[in-house]
Amino acid sequence: MGASGIGTGGTGEGGDNWHPFSLFSSDSNFTTFEKIALVVNLCVALSGLFYAKILANYVNSQPNGTPVMQEIAKAVREGANAYLSRQFKVIIWLILILAVVLTVTKWPWHEPDNNTEKQIAIGRGIAFLMGSIFSAMVGYFGMSMATIGNLKVATAARSRENGFGMALQIGYRSGTVTGMLTDGLGLLGGTLIFLYYGEKAFEVLLGFGFGGTLLALFMRVGGGIYTKAADVGADLVGKIEAGIPEDDPRNAATIADNVGDNVGDCAGMAADIFESYEVTIVAALILGLASFGHMGVIFPLLVHAIGVIGSIISTSQVKAEKSQGVKAAMAAVTNGFWLGALISVIAICGLGALYLRPTPEYLIGESIKRGLYTEPSFVESLTKANAGSTLVPLVIKSRDELKKLDQVARDNYSVARDKYVADLNLIWKKSSPDSQAKIASEDLVKVAQNYMPLYVGFDYRPILTCLIGIALALALHWCTDYWTSTEHDPVKQLAKSCRTGHATNIISGIALGYESAVWSVLIISVALLGSVLVYSGTNPIFIAYGVAMCGIGMLTLTGNIISMDVFGPIADNANGIGEMGYNRDQNNQ
């Protein structure tokens, strides 16, 4: 499914004749399969958002509980909205200023007629705004769903028939809304930019990644500080004020504590992961274009689409029957996570086996601008095979002009070199399939692999690095469960240390925390080392691409991971609402 090389000038996407949606033009470097795949990617992203809407409607349709519960939930919701509203009012001006700065710094002031650069400059500013807006949407709508879901979970837990199962399902699906927003919007942004800008997209994607990063910084750090301050404040009141437990409506800090859970652990965490999601896409697309060519761009986008589909299927299967205890709930959530990983592994292997099959012609075409143009044997065979073409004199002329220039005059030399490479690429693209096959001899393929070390026939390395990323996600899931679950030794040891006082409890907690961090670092290091070794002996840009694809593989499970993450504060809030609004002794007012 390979295609001919990427143009650097003259015609097609890579040259001055670039225009929006140029990858769909007749002289595009992209195959029909790749064009269809990008459209399918767009549909998958929209499907993820539609699935989030379905889940949101399901959660909203559930009962609201007692009037007191509704009053407490309303206070939490208003507090969370007030926090984000205030934060957005401060950030919006910084976002607008930086969007203008990004546009102005890219604007071709010395080339007023360069419309392509103008489009890219405007696109970078718009992409920055889009990244910021998408990050804000993930945080805001995810938090809004959490502040609605906590009341629904508390209400469902009161049911005598299947309160346990319904509470789990509502809480998990509330979290899944945030997960699918992250998945869908991240994939949507990257795909839209690539569809519009084609091979110029890497210059615009920088703005998209920067926008999400900026907003995530404010939401994660600000929300985290608010969360911990409110949590400690509520604890202090509960311990100092006589007769007032921590979860009591008379303790104002309790509402602030619940607000903090939402703005920090829901909105902040979701924006943070969205930032990781989008910058990983940006890195993979930029490095993929520089290493594999457009095949290295399409593959990570399709892998992300696989992740969205896997998340939709696996999260929909997370259910629990009548009360079977915490183990059953954890098993249901974990099984959904493993199902998502299994779907991703099978689909990625299948996609790679079908798509990652570079032909000798693809290798030659991609190697032209990477240095193959300096090989006399290639230029000679190319011009000889196209002796009757009107393009051959242009190639010879541009080569002669290149030789005349002194390389000290770098600007002129660079322009002449780009024209020469563009002419070579054009004549290669215009060559017949038979001519390309004759030119792409075994000896020339070996020469081309010095410039672009692809495996002709089947290059499995991107698949392998994606699988390493999925294995990393599974290993970190296991590590987190081991160090935090009440079923395993670390938490049991920490509980025993409480018997001898506060000092041993604090020392044991810190020690176990440090030890758990060491294991996490080791797991991540092994995964990164494995990704590097897959591309050992190649150009550093390929090694960097392998690391990026490891991140892409890990983030195929984003929907499942965020669903579990957000489920925590939703359940915590539901517990507080249940205690304050339903189980509290009415005489204790």
Secondary structure, 3 states (H helix, E strand, C coil): CCCCCCCCCCCCCCCCCCCCCHHHCCCCCCCHHHHHHHHHHHHHHHHHHHHHHHHHHHHHCCCCCCHHHHHHHHHHHHHHHHHHHHHHHHHHHHHHHHHHHHHHHHCCCCCCCCHHHHHHHHHHHHHHHHHHHHHHHHHHHHHHHHHHHHHHHHHHCCCCCCHHHHHHHHHHHHHHHHHHHHHHHHHHHHHHHHHHHHHHHHHHHHHHHHHHHHHHHHHHHHHHHHHHHHHHHHHHHHHHCCCCCCCCCCCHHHHHHHHHHHHHHHHHHHHHHHHHHHHHHHHHHHHHHHHCCCHHHHHHHHHHHHHHHHHHHHHHCCCCCCCCCHHHHHHHHHHHHHHHHHHHHHHHHHHHHHHCCCCHHHHHHHHCCCCHHHCHHHHHHHHHHCCCCCHHHHHHHHHHHHHHCCCCCHHHHHHHHHHHHHHHHHHHHHCCHHHHHHHCCHHHHHHHHHHCCCCCCCCCHHHHHHHHHHHHHHHHHHHHHHHHCCCCHHHHHHHHHHHHCHHHHHHHHHHHHHHHHHHHHHHHHHHHHHHHHHCCCCCHHHHHHHHHHHHHHHHHHHHHHHHHHHHHHHHHHHHHHHHHHHHCCCCCC
